[in-house]
């Protein structure tokens, strides 16, 4: 049996983690508390995703939805093609043991048994490996985290950083496709935290899907993607990437009001010379900026992927499209449309964002004119 198994082809056709319109309400003395509000989140196999937000923003509740510790009031939670929200309590624990490895901030190793025995426990519970293979696998995992020489010590006899690496090895015991780490570096010094982060990167390279929940924005930015949660809502990550100087509240407002538009591969999104009234952020796929050239065929000046924007030149300048934009032939495209009136109102609240977009507009206009062979 391979040390780590690859995700099967069928599972790879769907997101590894798929939250669909998830809401969670808790009853309180003053009424229902809306902990999660219409959360949609998709994470593909092999991605390294960070979830970030202030205390009380909904991070823990979101984590509990994914792990099945709690179930949504309504909506769906799918993990590795399993409808987690439909699992009975009897099936939940065994499913979790085989599909999820969880790393906690405070390690949660059993103090009265050895390091290697802590790693063998999940295998004993789920019976994923024959009895005779469990010790050998636990030792291999300790080698992976460079702690094989500590195997027979009690957890209290090793450092906090070493305990965290043991906790990671334990999370991998049953070879789960998904590893979730809740504030995994919160109690570690910077050097040890760096080694833990490097280990996560190595696991992603081996095909694992890693989710870290953190309040550390610097750490979060080093993941492939960052999901920002505020007041129980997921901020659109591509809006945040396109306009990083907006406050969380402003990003949340844009997430709520931006209109999602879909275009098939090769479809024209807007045409040169037509009136401009909308700013766009690419959220899925790739768009092509097509420039006309005098007495020559049009040219694809640049391709814009997720998190890139267009329509800012026209907003700050002539209010007519200076180029055509179409969906790439490579696949369908999704964009978020923000009307100029809404954009103007937003920029009146954020001078830093206005300056950044204006500078981007000037730069792109100069580049476009240069590509046409024109001069100002």
ZAMARGU-4260 file (C-alpha; in steps of 0.2 Angstrom, whole numbers, plus 5000, padded with zeros to 4 digits):
<rodrens>
0) 5000/5000/5000 | 5007/5017/4995 | 5012/5029/5010 | 4999/5042/5003 | 4985/5038/4991
5) 4980/5049/4977 | 4963/5056/4976 | 4952/5045/4964 | 4948/5052/4947 | 4929/5053/4951
10) 4932/5064/4966 | 4944/5075/4956 | 4929/5080/4945 | 4921/5089/4959 | 4927/5101/4973
15) 4935/5091/4987 | 4925/5103/4999 | 4909/5111/4993 | 4898/5122/5005 | 4882/5127/4996
20) 4871/5141/5003 | 4876/5136/5021 | 4867/5145/5035 | 4869/5142/5054 | 4858/5149/5067
25) 4860/5147/5086 | 4846/5151/5099 | 4851/5163/5112 | 4842/5172/5126 | 4839/5187/5114
30) 4834/5177/5099 | 4842/5168/5085 | 4860/5172/5081 | 4865/5170/5063 | 4883/5163/5064
35) 4884/5158/5045 | 4875/5168/5032 | 4873/5160/5015 | 4891/5153/5014 | 4897/5146/4997
40) 4914/5139/4997 | 4923/5127/4985 | 4940/5120/4988 | 4948/5108/4975 | 4959/5093/4979
45) 4977/5098/4981 | 4973/5116/4986 | 4981/5125/5001 | 4968/5137/5008 | 4968/5149/5023
50) 4953/5154/5032 | 4955/5171/5041 | 4944/5182/5051 | 4942/5191/5067 | 4937/5183/5083
55) 4918/5179/5082 | 4918/5181/5063 | 4912/5163/5061 | 4929/5154/5058 | 4926/5140/5071
60) 4907/5138/5065 | 4913/5136/5047 | 4926/5123/5053 | 4913/5114/5062 | 4902/5113/5046
65) 4917/5105/5036 | 4922/5093/5050 | 4904/5088/5054 | 4906/5093/5072 | 4890/5103/5069
70) 4877/5103/5055 | 4870/5118/5045 | 4853/5125/5049 | 4850/5124/5030 | 4861/5122/5015
75) 4873/5107/5010 | 4891/5102/5015 | 4900/5090/5004 | 4917/5083/5008 | 4926/5071/4996
80) 4909/5067/4988 | 4900/5064/5004 | 4885/5073/5010 | 4891/5077/5027 | 4875/5086/5032
85) 4866/5070/5030 | 4877/5058/5040 | 4870/5051/5056 | 4880/5052/5072 | 4885/5034/5072
90) 4892/5036/5054 | 4900/5053/5057 | 4915/5048/5068 | 4921/5034/5057 | 4919/5045/5042
95) 4928/5059/5050 | 4942/5047/5055 | 4945/5041/5037 | 4943/5058/5028 | 4949/5072/5039
100) 4965/5075/5049 | 4963/5089/5061 | 4977/5098/5069 | 4973/5108/5085 | 4981/5124/5092
105) 4985/5115/5108 | 4990/5098/5101 | 4978/5088/5111 | 4990/5073/5112 | 4986/5060/5126
110) 4999/5063/5139 | 5000/5046/5147 | 5005/5036/5131 | 5020/5038/5120 | 5022/5049/5104
115) 5021/5034/5093 | 5006/5027/5102 | 4997/5043/5100 | 4999/5042/5081 | 4993/5024/5081
120) 4977/5028/5090 | 4967/5034/5074 | 4972/5018/5065 | 4966/5008/5080 | 4949/5017/5080
125) 4946/5016/5061 | 4955/5000/5058 | 4962/5007/5042 | 4978/4997/5042 | 4981/4979/5048
130) 4987/4978/5066 | 5004/4972/5061 | 5007/4987/5050 | 5001/5001/5062 | 5018/5003/5071
135) 5028/5004/5055 | 5017/5017/5048 | 5017/5027/5063 | 5036/5027/5063 | 5036/5032/5045
140) 5025/5047/5049 | 5037/5052/5063 | 5051/5051/5050 | 5041/5062/5039 | 5040/5075/5053
145) 5058/5072/5058 | 5054/5065/5075 | 5057/5047/5074 | 5070/5048/5088 | 5057/5054/5100
150) 5045/5040/5096 | 5045/5032/5114 | 5044/5048/5124 | 5029/5055/5132 | 5022/5071/5124
155) 5026/5081/5139 | 5045/5076/5137 | 5046/5085/5120 | 5044/5104/5115 | 5029/5113/5110
160) 5035/5113/5092 | 5039/5095/5092 | 5021/5091/5099 | 5013/5101/5085 | 5023/5090/5072
165) 5017/5074/5081 | 5000/5081/5080 | 5002/5083/5061 | 5009/5065/5060 | 4993/5059/5070
170) 4982/5069/5058 | 4990/5059/5043 | 4988/5042/5051 | 4973/5036/5041 | 4979/5045/5025
175) 4965/5057/5024 | 4963/5067/5009 | 4960/5083/5019 | 4970/5090/5033 | 4962/5105/5043
180) 4973/5115/5055 | 4965/5126/5068 | 4977/5140/5073 | 4992/5128/5070 | 5006/5140/5074
185) 4997/5151/5087 | 5008/5144/5101 | 5024/5142/5092 | 5039/5154/5090 | 5042/5161/5072
190) 5056/5148/5068 | 5045/5133/5073 | 5030/5140/5064 | 5040/5142/5048 | 5045/5123/5049
195) 5027/5118/5052 | 5021/5129/5037 | 5035/5121/5026 | 5028/5104/5031 | 5011/5109/5025
200) 5018/5114/5008 | 5026/5097/5007 | 5010/5089/5010 | 5001/5099/4997 | 5015/5094/4985
205) 5010/5076/4989 | 4992/5079/4985 | 4984/5083/5001 | 4971/5097/5003 | 4976/5108/5017
210) 4965/5121/5026 | 4972/5132/5039 | 4961/5143/5050 | 4971/5158/5057 | 4970/5176/5063
215) 4988/5179/5056 | 4985/5188/5039 | 5004/5186/5035 | 5003/5168/5037 | 4987/5167/5027
220) 4993/5175/5012 | 5006/5162/5010 | 4993/5149/5006 | 4986/5147/4988 | 4970/5155/4992
225) 4963/5165/5006 | 4945/5165/5012 | 4941/5180/5023 | 4925/5178/5034 | 4917/5193/5042
230) 4900/5193/5052 | 4897/5175/5046 | 4899/5179/5027 | 4913/5174/5015 | 4920/5189/5007
235) 4923/5187/4988 | 4942/5183/4987 | 4943/5190/4970 | 4936/5206/4974 | 4948/5207/4989
240) 4962/5203/4977 | 4957/5216/4965 | 4955/5230/4978 | 4966/5225/4993 | 4965/5242/5001
245) 4946/5241/5004 | 4941/5238/5022 | 4933/5221/5027 | 4916/5230/5028 | 4918/5238/5011
250) 4923/5221/5004 | 4908/5213/5012 | 4896/5226/5004 | 4904/5223/4987 | 4902/5204/4989
255) 4883/5206/4993 | 4880/5219/4979 | 4891/5214/4964 | 4881/5205/4950 | 4888/5188/4944
260) 4888/5186/4925 | 4893/5170/4915 | 4900/5169/4898 | 4903/5154/4887 | 4921/5151/4879
265) 4924/5164/4865 | 4909/5175/4869 | 4911/5194/4867 | 4908/5202/4884 | 4909/5220/4878
270) 4914/5229/4862 | 4926/5243/4858 | 4918/5260/4856 | 4902/5256/4866 | 4896/5265/4881
275) 4905/5260/4897 | 4895/5259/4914 | 4902/5244/4923 | 4918/5239/4932 | 4922/5220/4931
280) 4932/5208/4942 | 4936/5191/4934 | 4931/5177/4946 | 4933/5162/4936 | 4942/5158/4919
285) 4952/5170/4908 | 4947/5185/4898 | 4956/5192/4883 | 4958/5211/4880 | 4957/5213/4861
290) 4964/5229/4853 | 4960/5236/4836 | 4975/5241/4825 | 4974/5252/4810 | 4975/5242/4793
295) 4979/5227/4803 | 4970/5212/4811 | 4965/5215/4830 | 4977/5209/4843 | 4975/5200/4859
300) 4984/5212/4870 | 4983/5203/4887 | 4974/5189/4896 | 4967/5193/4913 | 4964/5178/4925
305) 4954/5177/4942 | 4957/5192/4953 | 4961/5204/4938 | 4949/5218/4933 | 4944/5228/4918
310) 4934/5244/4915 | 4944/5255/4926 | 4952/5265/4911 | 4935/5270/4905 | 4929/5275/4923
315) 4943/5287/4925 | 4944/5293/4906 | 4932/5293/4891 | 4918/5282/4897 | 4918/5272/4881
320) 4927/5255/4879 | 4944/5257/4871 | 4945/5238/4868 | 4935/5223/4866 | 4934/5210/4880
325) 4930/5192/4876 | 4930/5175/4886 | 4945/5165/4882 | 4943/5150/4870 | 4950/5139/4884
330) 4934/5139/4894 | 4919/5148/4902 | 4921/5164/4911 | 4913/5171/4927 | 4914/5190/4931
335) 4908/5201/4945 | 4900/5217/4938 | 4900/5233/4948 | 4891/5248/4941 | 4900/5264/4940
340) 4888/5273/4952 | 4892/5260/4965 | 4910/5261/4961 | 4910/5280/4963 | 4902/5279/4980
345) 4914/5266/4986 | 4929/5276/4980 | 4923/5291/4989 | 4925/5281/5005 | 4942/5274/5001
350) 4955/5287/4994 | 4968/5273/4994 | 4958/5262/4982 | 4954/5277/4971 | 4972/5281/4969
355) 4977/5263/4966 | 4963/5261/4952 | 4967/5278/4944 | 4986/5273/4943 | 4981/5256/4936
360) 4970/5265/4923 | 4984/5276/4918 | 4996/5262/4916 | 4985/5251/4906 | 4980/5265/4895
365) 4998/5269/4891 | 5001/5250/4888 | 4986/5249/4876 | 4991/5264/4866 | 5009/5257/4864
370) 5002/5241/4858 | 4992/5250/4845 | 5008/5259/4839 | 5000/5275/4845 | 5008/5289/4855
375) 5000/5301/4867
</rodrens>
